[in-house]
Protein backbone atom coordinates (compact mmCIF):
# COMPACT_ATOMS: atom_id res chain seq x y z
CA UNK A 1 0.00 0.00 0.00
CA UNK A 2 2.25 2.76 -1.26
CA UNK A 3 0.23 4.69 -3.83
CA UNK A 4 -1.94 7.55 -2.68
CA UNK A 5 -5.51 8.06 -3.86
CA UNK A 6 -6.37 11.72 -3.49
CA UNK A 7 -9.91 12.99 -3.15
CA UNK A 8 -10.15 16.36 -4.92
CA UNK A 9 -11.55 19.14 -2.82
CA UNK A 10 -10.83 17.77 0.62
CA UNK A 11 -8.07 20.29 1.21
CA UNK A 12 -10.40 23.27 1.07
CA UNK A 13 -12.54 22.11 4.01
CA UNK A 14 -11.70 21.39 7.64
CA UNK A 15 -10.30 17.85 7.93
CA UNK A 16 -12.49 15.01 9.10
CA UNK A 17 -10.92 12.70 11.68
CA UNK A 18 -10.53 8.98 10.97
CA UNK A 19 -9.46 6.60 13.74
CA UNK A 20 -7.67 3.46 12.54
CA UNK A 21 -7.59 0.63 15.10
CA UNK A 22 -5.16 -1.91 13.64
CA UNK A 23 -2.36 -3.93 15.24
CA UNK A 24 -0.55 -4.71 11.97
CA UNK A 25 1.94 -1.85 11.74
CA UNK A 26 2.35 -2.07 7.95
CA UNK A 27 -1.41 -1.93 7.32
CA UNK A 28 -1.82 0.92 9.82
CA UNK A 29 1.00 2.89 8.15
CA UNK A 30 -0.42 2.33 4.68
CA UNK A 31 -3.85 3.49 5.81
CA UNK A 32 -2.38 6.55 7.53
CA UNK A 33 -0.44 7.59 4.41
CA UNK A 34 -3.39 7.20 2.07
CA UNK A 35 -6.05 8.63 4.38
CA UNK A 36 -3.86 11.67 5.05
CA UNK A 37 -3.40 11.91 1.29
CA UNK A 38 -7.18 12.16 1.06
CA UNK A 39 -7.07 15.10 3.45
CA UNK A 40 -8.21 13.36 6.63
CA UNK A 41 -6.74 13.76 10.09
CA UNK A 42 -5.70 10.25 11.11
CA UNK A 43 -5.38 8.70 14.58
CA UNK A 44 -3.84 5.27 15.09
CA UNK A 45 -4.46 2.75 17.89
CA UNK A 46 -2.64 -0.58 18.06
CA UNK A 47 -5.04 -2.39 20.41
CA UNK A 48 -8.72 -2.41 21.26
CA UNK A 49 -8.48 -0.69 24.63
CA UNK A 50 -6.51 2.23 23.18
CA UNK A 51 -8.93 2.40 20.27
CA UNK A 52 -11.90 2.64 22.63
CA UNK A 53 -10.10 5.32 24.65
CA UNK A 54 -9.39 7.43 21.53
CA UNK A 55 -12.93 6.94 20.21
CA UNK A 56 -14.36 8.24 23.47
CA UNK A 57 -11.88 11.09 23.90
CA UNK A 58 -11.46 12.32 20.32
CA UNK A 59 -14.92 11.68 18.88
CA UNK A 60 -13.67 10.75 15.38
CA UNK A 61 -15.92 11.14 12.37
CA UNK A 62 -15.28 7.55 11.31
CA UNK A 63 -13.47 4.45 12.63
CA UNK A 64 -11.69 1.77 10.62
CA UNK A 65 -11.66 -1.15 13.05
CA UNK A 66 -9.80 -4.46 12.85
CA UNK A 67 -11.47 -7.43 14.54
CA UNK A 68 -8.52 -9.47 15.79
CA UNK A 69 -6.89 -7.03 18.21
CA UNK A 70 -4.88 -7.44 21.41
CA UNK A 71 -6.37 -6.54 24.81
CA UNK A 72 -9.91 -6.06 23.45
CA UNK A 73 -11.24 -7.35 20.13
CA UNK A 74 -12.90 -5.14 17.56
CA UNK A 75 -16.42 -6.48 18.09
CA UNK A 76 -16.15 -5.67 21.80
CA UNK A 77 -15.03 -2.13 20.92
CA UNK A 78 -17.93 -1.79 18.48
CA UNK A 79 -20.47 -3.06 21.01
CA UNK A 80 -19.15 -0.74 23.72
CA UNK A 81 -19.39 2.33 21.49
CA UNK A 82 -22.89 1.55 20.24
CA UNK A 83 -24.13 0.81 23.76
CA UNK A 84 -22.97 4.31 24.74
CA UNK A 85 -24.95 5.85 21.88
CA UNK A 86 -21.84 6.77 19.83
CA UNK A 87 -23.07 6.50 16.25
CA UNK A 88 -20.08 7.48 14.12
CA UNK A 89 -19.71 5.14 11.12
CA UNK A 90 -17.49 2.14 11.82
CA UNK A 91 -15.96 0.05 9.02
CA UNK A 92 -14.75 -3.37 10.14
CA UNK A 93 -11.59 -4.92 8.67
CA UNK A 94 -11.23 -8.65 9.13
CA UNK A 95 -9.46 -11.66 7.70
CA UNK A 96 -12.51 -13.66 8.78
CA UNK A 97 -14.85 -13.75 5.78
CA UNK A 98 -17.55 -16.15 6.99
CA UNK A 99 -21.14 -15.02 6.56
CA UNK A 100 -21.87 -15.22 10.29
CA UNK A 101 -18.86 -13.02 11.08
CA UNK A 102 -20.23 -10.36 8.74
CA UNK A 103 -23.75 -10.71 10.12
CA UNK A 104 -22.45 -10.35 13.69
CA UNK A 105 -20.55 -7.17 12.84
CA UNK A 106 -23.51 -5.61 11.05
CA UNK A 107 -25.94 -6.67 13.78
CA UNK A 108 -23.75 -4.92 16.35
CA UNK A 109 -23.99 -1.72 14.35
CA UNK A 110 -21.06 -1.65 11.93
CA UNK A 111 -21.43 0.57 8.88
CA UNK A 112 -19.60 -1.84 6.60
CA UNK A 113 -17.49 -5.03 6.66
CA UNK A 114 -14.36 -5.25 4.50
CA UNK A 115 -12.47 -8.53 4.16
CA UNK A 116 -8.68 -8.72 4.20
CA UNK A 117 -6.80 -8.56 1.91
CA UNK A 118 -8.68 -5.52 0.68
CA UNK A 119 -8.49 -3.10 -2.21
CA UNK A 120 -7.20 0.21 -0.89
CA UNK A 121 -9.07 2.20 -3.52
CA UNK A 122 -12.33 0.44 -2.60
CA UNK A 123 -11.79 1.01 1.12
CA UNK A 124 -11.16 4.71 0.57
CA UNK A 125 -14.32 4.90 -1.54
CA UNK A 126 -16.28 3.27 1.28
CA UNK A 127 -14.83 5.77 3.77
CA UNK A 128 -15.96 8.66 1.56
CA UNK A 129 -19.41 7.13 1.13
CA UNK A 130 -19.82 6.58 4.87
CA UNK A 131 -18.85 10.17 5.63
CA UNK A 132 -21.36 11.48 3.09
CA UNK A 133 -24.34 9.82 4.76
CA UNK A 134 -26.76 11.97 6.80
CA UNK A 135 -25.59 12.30 10.41
CA UNK A 136 -27.34 10.13 12.95
CA UNK A 137 -29.19 11.99 15.70
CA UNK A 138 -27.43 10.91 18.89
CA UNK A 139 -28.48 11.28 22.47
CA UNK A 140 -25.73 13.85 22.94
CA UNK A 141 -27.25 16.05 20.20
CA UNK A 142 -30.88 15.56 21.21
CA UNK A 143 -31.09 14.15 24.74
CA UNK A 144 -33.54 11.40 25.49
CA UNK A 145 -34.33 10.20 28.99
CA UNK A 146 -32.14 7.30 30.07
CA UNK A 147 -35.30 5.22 30.36
CA UNK A 148 -38.28 5.73 28.04
CA UNK A 149 -41.73 4.40 28.89
CA UNK A 150 -44.74 4.06 26.61
CA UNK A 151 -47.74 1.84 27.25
CA UNK A 152 -46.44 -1.06 29.31
CA UNK A 153 -43.00 -0.91 27.65
CA UNK A 154 -39.83 0.36 29.28
CA UNK A 155 -36.64 0.89 27.24
CA UNK A 156 -33.29 1.44 28.92
CA UNK A 157 -31.08 3.12 26.29
CA UNK A 158 -27.84 2.72 28.21
CA UNK A 159 -28.29 -0.96 28.97
CA UNK A 160 -30.04 -1.58 25.62
CA UNK A 161 -32.71 -3.62 27.37
CA UNK A 162 -36.49 -3.71 27.00
CA UNK A 163 -39.15 -4.64 29.54
CA UNK A 164 -42.82 -5.17 28.90
CA UNK A 165 -45.17 -5.30 31.88
CA UNK A 166 -42.03 -5.71 33.97
CA UNK A 167 -40.76 -8.76 32.04
CA UNK A 168 -37.66 -8.80 29.81
CA UNK A 169 -38.27 -8.77 26.07
CA UNK A 170 -35.85 -10.63 23.83
CA UNK A 171 -34.88 -8.10 21.17
CA UNK A 172 -32.04 -8.27 18.67
CA UNK A 173 -29.43 -5.53 18.27
CA UNK A 174 -30.87 -4.52 14.90
CA UNK A 175 -34.44 -4.45 16.19
CA UNK A 176 -33.24 -2.19 19.00
CA UNK A 177 -31.44 0.09 16.50
CA UNK A 178 -34.52 0.37 14.27
CA UNK A 179 -36.66 1.22 17.31
CA UNK A 180 -34.11 3.80 18.52
CA UNK A 181 -33.91 5.34 15.05
CA UNK A 182 -37.68 5.93 15.01
CA UNK A 183 -37.82 7.04 18.65
CA UNK A 184 -35.05 9.60 18.13
CA UNK A 185 -36.90 11.04 15.11
CA UNK A 186 -39.29 12.65 17.65
CA UNK A 187 -42.47 11.70 15.79
CA UNK A 188 -41.20 12.66 12.34
CA UNK A 189 -42.14 10.26 9.55
CA UNK A 190 -39.00 8.49 8.34
CA UNK A 191 -38.77 7.04 4.82
CA UNK A 192 -37.53 3.47 4.59
CA UNK A 193 -34.35 4.51 2.78
CA UNK A 194 -33.54 6.96 5.59
CA UNK A 195 -33.97 4.19 8.16
CA UNK A 196 -31.56 2.11 6.04
CA UNK A 197 -29.04 4.97 6.09
CA UNK A 198 -29.17 5.34 9.86
CA UNK A 199 -29.20 1.67 10.83
CA UNK A 200 -27.19 -0.12 8.14
CA UNK A 201 -25.39 2.61 6.18
CA UNK A 202 -25.35 3.37 2.46
CA UNK A 203 -23.69 0.11 1.38
CA UNK A 204 -26.38 -2.20 2.71
CA UNK A 205 -28.14 -4.11 -0.04
CA UNK A 206 -31.65 -4.55 1.23
CA UNK A 207 -35.21 -3.90 0.12
CA UNK A 208 -38.12 -1.96 1.65
CA UNK A 209 -39.42 -5.33 2.77
CA UNK A 210 -36.45 -5.61 5.13
CA UNK A 211 -37.66 -2.56 7.07
CA UNK A 212 -41.23 -3.83 6.97
CA UNK A 213 -40.14 -7.11 8.53
CA UNK A 214 -38.31 -5.37 11.38
CA UNK A 215 -41.32 -3.13 12.06
CA UNK A 216 -43.57 -6.21 12.19
CA UNK A 217 -41.20 -7.82 14.69
CA UNK A 218 -41.20 -4.68 16.87
CA UNK A 219 -44.98 -4.51 16.76
CA UNK A 220 -45.30 -8.18 17.73
CA UNK A 221 -43.01 -7.62 20.72
CA UNK A 222 -43.99 -4.12 21.87
CA UNK A 223 -47.51 -3.25 20.70
CA UNK A 224 -50.68 -4.08 22.70
CA UNK A 225 -52.28 -5.14 19.40
CA UNK A 226 -49.81 -5.63 16.52
CA UNK A 227 -52.68 -5.46 14.00
CA UNK A 228 -53.71 -2.00 15.30
CA UNK A 229 -50.42 -0.43 16.37
CA UNK A 230 -50.37 2.64 18.61
CA UNK A 231 -46.64 3.37 18.65
CA UNK A 232 -44.84 2.13 15.51
CA UNK A 233 -47.10 3.62 12.88
CA UNK A 234 -47.17 3.33 9.10
CA UNK A 235 -47.17 6.62 7.19
CA UNK A 236 -48.58 5.70 3.80
CA UNK A 237 -46.40 6.70 0.89
CA UNK A 238 -43.54 7.65 3.24
CA UNK A 239 -42.44 5.05 5.79
CA UNK A 240 -42.85 4.87 9.55
CA UNK A 241 -42.96 7.05 12.64
CA UNK A 242 -42.96 6.51 16.38
CA UNK A 243 -45.62 7.86 18.74
CA UNK A 244 -44.86 7.52 22.45
C-alpha positions in Angstrom: 0.0 0.0 0.0 2.3 2.8 -1.3 0.2 4.7 -3.8 -1.9 7.6 -2.7 -5.5 8.1 -3.9 -6.4 11.7 -3.5 -9.9 13.0 -3.2 -10.2 16.4 -4.9 -11.6 19.1 -2.8 -10.8 17.8 0.6 -8.1 20.3 1.2 -10.4 23.3 1.1 -12.5 22.1 4.0 -11.7 21.4 7.6 -10.3 17.9 7.9 -12.5 15.0 9.1 -10.9 12.7 11.7 -10.5 9.0 11.0 -9.5 6.6 13.7 -7.7 3.5 12.5 -7.6 0.6 15.1 -5.2 -1.9 13.6 -2.4 -3.9 15.2 -0.6 -4.7 12.0 1.9 -1.9 11.7 2.3 -2.1 8.0 -1.4 -1.9 7.3 -1.8 0.9 9.8 1.0 2.9 8.2 -0.4 2.3 4.7 -3.8 3.5 5.8 -2.4 6.5 7.5 -0.4 7.6 4.4 -3.4 7.2 2.1 -6.1 8.6 4.4 -3.9 11.7 5.0 -3.4 11.9 1.3 -7.2 12.2 1.1 -7.1 15.1 3.4 -8.2 13.4 6.6 -6.7 13.8 10.1 -5.7 10.2 11.1 -5.4 8.7 14.6 -3.8 5.3 15.1 -4.5 2.8 17.9 -2.6 -0.6 18.1 -5.0 -2.4 20.4 -8.7 -2.4 21.3 -8.5 -0.7 24.6 -6.5 2.2 23.2 -8.9 2.4 20.3 -11.9 2.6 22.6 -10.1 5.3 24.6 -9.4 7.4 21.5 -12.9 6.9 20.2 -14.4 8.2 23.5 -11.9 11.1 23.9 -11.5 12.3 20.3 -14.9 11.7 18.9 -13.7 10.7 15.4 -15.9 11.1 12.4 -15.3 7.5 11.3 -13.5 4.5 12.6 -11.7 1.8 10.6 -11.7 -1.2 13.1 -9.8 -4.5 12.8 -11.5 -7.4 14.5 -8.5 -9.5 15.8 -6.9 -7.0 18.2 -4.9 -7.4 21.4 -6.4 -6.5 24.8 -9.9 -6.1 23.4 -11.2 -7.3 20.1 -12.9 -5.1 17.6 -16.4 -6.5 18.1 -16.1 -5.7 21.8 -15.0 -2.1 20.9 -17.9 -1.8 18.5 -20.5 -3.1 21.0 -19.2 -0.7 23.7 -19.4 2.3 21.5 -22.9 1.6 20.2 -24.1 0.8 23.8 -23.0 4.3 24.7 -24.9 5.8 21.9 -21.8 6.8 19.8 -23.1 6.5 16.3 -20.1 7.5 14.1 -19.7 5.1 11.1 -17.5 2.1 11.8 -16.0 0.1 9.0 -14.8 -3.4 10.1 -11.6 -4.9 8.7 -11.2 -8.6 9.1 -9.5 -11.7 7.7 -12.5 -13.7 8.8 -14.9 -13.8 5.8 -17.5 -16.1 7.0 -21.1 -15.0 6.6 -21.9 -15.2 10.3 -18.9 -13.0 11.1 -20.2 -10.4 8.7 -23.7 -10.7 10.1 -22.4 -10.4 13.7 -20.6 -7.2 12.8 -23.5 -5.6 11.0 -25.9 -6.7 13.8 -23.7 -4.9 16.4 -24.0 -1.7 14.3 -21.1 -1.6 11.9 -21.4 0.6 8.9 -19.6 -1.8 6.6 -17.5 -5.0 6.7 -14.4 -5.3 4.5 -12.5 -8.5 4.2 -8.7 -8.7 4.2 -6.8 -8.6 1.9 -8.7 -5.5 0.7 -8.5 -3.1 -2.2 -7.2 0.2 -0.9 -9.1 2.2 -3.5 -12.3 0.4 -2.6 -11.8 1.0 1.1 -11.2 4.7 0.6 -14.3 4.9 -1.5 -16.3 3.3 1.3 -14.8 5.8 3.8 -16.0 8.7 1.6 -19.4 7.1 1.1 -19.8 6.6 4.9 -18.8 10.2 5.6 -21.4 11.5 3.1 -24.3 9.8 4.8 -26.8 12.0 6.8 -25.6 12.3 10.4 -27.3 10.1 13.0 -29.2 12.0 15.7 -27.4 10.9 18.9 -28.5 11.3 22.5 -25.7 13.9 22.9 -27.2 16.0 20.2 -30.9 15.6 21.2 -31.1 14.2 24.7 -33.5 11.4 25.5 -34.3 10.2 29.0 -32.1 7.3 30.1 -35.3 5.2 30.4 -38.3 5.7 28.0 -41.7 4.4 28.9 -44.7 4.1 26.6 -47.7 1.8 27.3 -46.4 -1.1 29.3 -43.0 -0.9 27.6 -39.8 0.4 29.3 -36.6 0.9 27.2 -33.3 1.4 28.9 -31.1 3.1 26.3 -27.8 2.7 28.2 -28.3 -1.0 29.0 -30.0 -1.6 25.6 -32.7 -3.6 27.4 -36.5 -3.7 27.0 -39.1 -4.6 29.5 -42.8 -5.2 28.9 -45.2 -5.3 31.9 -42.0 -5.7 34.0 -40.8 -8.8 32.0 -37.7 -8.8 29.8 -38.3 -8.8 26.1 -35.8 -10.6 23.8 -34.9 -8.1 21.2 -32.0 -8.3 18.7 -29.4 -5.5 18.3 -30.9 -4.5 14.9 -34.4 -4.5 16.2 -33.2 -2.2 19.0 -31.4 0.1 16.5 -34.5 0.4 14.3 -36.7 1.2 17.3 -34.1 3.8 18.5 -33.9 5.3 15.0 -37.7 5.9 15.0 -37.8 7.0 18.6 -35.1 9.6 18.1 -36.9 11.0 15.1 -39.3 12.6 17.6 -42.5 11.7 15.8 -41.2 12.7 12.3 -42.1 10.3 9.5 -39.0 8.5 8.3 -38.8 7.0 4.8 -37.5 3.5 4.6 -34.4 4.5 2.8 -33.5 7.0 5.6 -34.0 4.2 8.2 -31.6 2.1 6.0 -29.0 5.0 6.1 -29.2 5.3 9.9 -29.2 1.7 10.8 -27.2 -0.1 8.1 -25.4 2.6 6.2 -25.4 3.4 2.5 -23.7 0.1 1.4 -26.4 -2.2 2.7 -28.1 -4.1 0.0 -31.7 -4.5 1.2 -35.2 -3.9 0.1 -38.1 -2.0 1.7 -39.4 -5.3 2.8 -36.4 -5.6 5.1 -37.7 -2.6 7.1 -41.2 -3.8 7.0 -40.1 -7.1 8.5 -38.3 -5.4 11.4 -41.3 -3.1 12.1 -43.6 -6.2 12.2 -41.2 -7.8 14.7 -41.2 -4.7 16.9 -45.0 -4.5 16.8 -45.3 -8.2 17.7 -43.0 -7.6 20.7 -44.0 -4.1 21.9 -47.5 -3.2 20.7 -50.7 -4.1 22.7 -52.3 -5.1 19.4 -49.8 -5.6 16.5 -52.7 -5.5 14.0 -53.7 -2.0 15.3 -50.4 -0.4 16.4 -50.4 2.6 18.6 -46.6 3.4 18.7 -44.8 2.1 15.5 -47.1 3.6 12.9 -47.2 3.3 9.1 -47.2 6.6 7.2 -48.6 5.7 3.8 -46.4 6.7 0.9 -43.5 7.7 3.2 -42.4 5.0 5.8 -42.8 4.9 9.6 -43.0 7.1 12.6 -43.0 6.5 16.4 -45.6 7.9 18.7 -44.9 7.5 22.5 
